[in-house]
Amino acid sequence: MVRVVLGNLVFGLPGCFVRELFSMAIAAHPMTPGHITSLSVLRTHRKRGIATALMRRSQMEMEMVFDAEYVSLHVRKSNRAAFHLYKETLDFEIHDVEKGYYADGEDAYDMRCTFKKKVETEPSAATGVLEEKLKSVRVES
């Protein structure tokens, strides 16, 4: 599960999509950046592409559903595996270095991945699938 923070909205992926929350988030926060606060894969399940798949899906949702401009995250300077995933596989760039970011005093790379805005004349297949899922969601109080 990826915990994703977008403005004041926190959600996990994969998860349920609630039409009203999406509409409010988009209206209240146009071009809001997304932020990944935590990503973890059980040690016995690593090297299977799970983290990459979760990140790519969360990036797609942030860009397409929330119209996010970019996604950011922090990674320990000593975490070479995570740095490689973000930099080489997912095209994140180092935005800044935050000195003493972690409780133990270790520095963090502040990394960002800017989304390339696509000019489309028709909705993509992925957008259509998301729209259909959103139509079927009911909110009960």
matplotlib code that plots the C-alpha trace (Angstrom):
import matplotlib.pyplot as plt

x = [0.0, 1.3, 0.3, -0.2, -0.7, -2.2, -2.9, -5.0, -6.2, -4.5, -5.3, -3.7, -3.3, -4.9, -8.0, -11.5, -12.2, -14.9, -16.3, -17.2, -13.7, -12.0, -14.3, -13.6, -9.8, -9.6, -11.7, -9.9, -6.3, -5.8, -2.3, -1.5, 1.7, 1.4, 3.7, 4.6, 5.3, 6.1, 6.6, 7.6, 7.6, 8.0, 11.6, 10.5, 8.6, 11.2, 12.8, 9.4, 8.5, 5.9, 7.3, 7.7, 4.1, 2.7, 4.7, 3.7, 0.0, 0.1, 1.8, -0.8, -3.7, -2.1, -1.6, -4.9, -7.4, -6.0, -4.2, -1.0, 1.9, 4.5, 5.1, 7.7, 9.2, 12.2, 14.7, 17.6, 21.0, 22.2, 19.3, 21.0, 18.2, 15.4, 17.5, 18.1, 14.4, 13.4, 16.2, 16.8, 13.5, 10.9, 12.7, 12.8, 15.3, 17.0, 15.3, 17.2, 19.1, 17.5, 20.1, 19.2, 15.7, 15.5, 15.2, 18.7, 20.2, 20.6, 20.2, 17.4, 17.2, 14.1, 13.2, 10.5, 9.1, 7.3, 4.5, 4.5, 1.2, -0.4, -2.6, -5.4, -8.3, -10.1, -10.0, -7.5, -8.6, -7.2, -9.3, -12.4, -11.8, -11.4, -14.5, -16.5, -15.2, -16.1, -19.6, -20.2, -19.1, -21.7, -21.1, -23.1, -23.2]
y = [0.0, 3.4, 6.3, 9.3, 12.9, 15.4, 18.8, 18.0, 14.7, 11.4, 8.1, 4.7, 2.9, 0.7, 2.0, 3.2, 6.3, 8.7, 11.0, 13.8, 13.9, 14.0, 16.9, 18.9, 18.2, 19.2, 22.4, 23.4, 22.5, 23.0, 22.0, 20.7, 18.7, 15.1, 13.8, 10.2, 9.9, 6.2, 3.2, -0.2, -3.7, -6.8, -8.0, -11.5, -9.8, -7.4, -7.5, -8.3, -4.9, -4.2, -0.9, 0.3, -0.7, 1.0, 4.2, 4.3, 3.7, 6.4, 8.8, 8.1, 8.8, 12.0, 13.3, 12.2, 12.4, 15.3, 17.1, 17.3, 19.2, 16.9, 14.4, 14.8, 12.5, 12.3, 9.5, 8.9, 9.7, 6.2, 4.3, 3.5, 1.0, 3.5, 6.3, 4.1, 3.2, 6.9, 8.3, 5.7, 3.8, 6.5, 9.7, 11.6, 14.5, 15.8, 19.1, 19.8, 18.2, 18.6, 18.5, 16.4, 15.6, 12.3, 11.8, 10.2, 13.3, 11.7, 14.0, 13.4, 14.0, 16.0, 14.5, 15.4, 14.0, 16.5, 15.2, 15.9, 17.4, 15.6, 17.4, 14.9, 15.3, 12.3, 10.9, 8.1, 4.5, 4.9, 8.0, 6.2, 3.3, 5.7, 7.6, 4.4, 3.4, 6.8, 6.6, 3.3, 4.6, 5.4, 7.4, 6.3, 8.2]
z = [0.0, -0.9, 1.3, -1.0, 0.2, -2.2, -0.7, 2.4, 1.0, 2.1, 0.5, -0.1, -3.5, -4.5, -2.9, -3.5, -5.5, -4.2, -6.9, -4.4, -2.8, -6.3, -7.4, -4.2, -4.4, -8.0, -7.5, -4.3, -5.4, -9.1, -10.1, -6.7, -6.3, -5.1, -2.3, -1.5, 2.3, 2.5, 0.2, 1.5, 0.1, 2.3, 2.1, 0.8, -2.1, -3.3, -6.8, -8.4, -9.7, -6.9, -5.9, -9.5, -10.3, -7.2, -7.9, -11.6, -10.7, -8.0, -10.4, -13.1, -10.6, -9.4, -12.9, -14.5, -11.6, -9.6, -12.4, -10.3, -11.7, -10.1, -7.3, -4.7, -2.1, 0.3, 0.3, 2.6, 1.1, 2.2, 0.6, -2.7, -3.8, -3.4, -5.0, -8.0, -8.3, -8.2, -10.3, -12.9, -13.2, -12.4, -13.7, -10.5, -10.2, -7.1, -6.2, -3.0, -0.1, 3.3, 6.0, 9.1, 7.7, 9.5, 13.3, 13.4, 11.7, 8.2, 5.2, 2.6, -1.1, -1.9, -5.2, -7.8, -10.9, -13.1, -15.2, -19.0, -19.8, -22.8, -25.3, -26.1, -28.4, -27.0, -23.4, -23.1, -22.3, -18.7, -18.2, -19.4, -17.0, -14.1, -15.0, -15.1, -11.7, -10.3, -11.6, -9.8, -6.3, -3.8, -0.7, 2.3, 5.6]

ax = plt.figure().add_subplot(projection="3d")
ax.plot(x, y, z, "-o")
ax.set_aspect("equal")
plt.show()
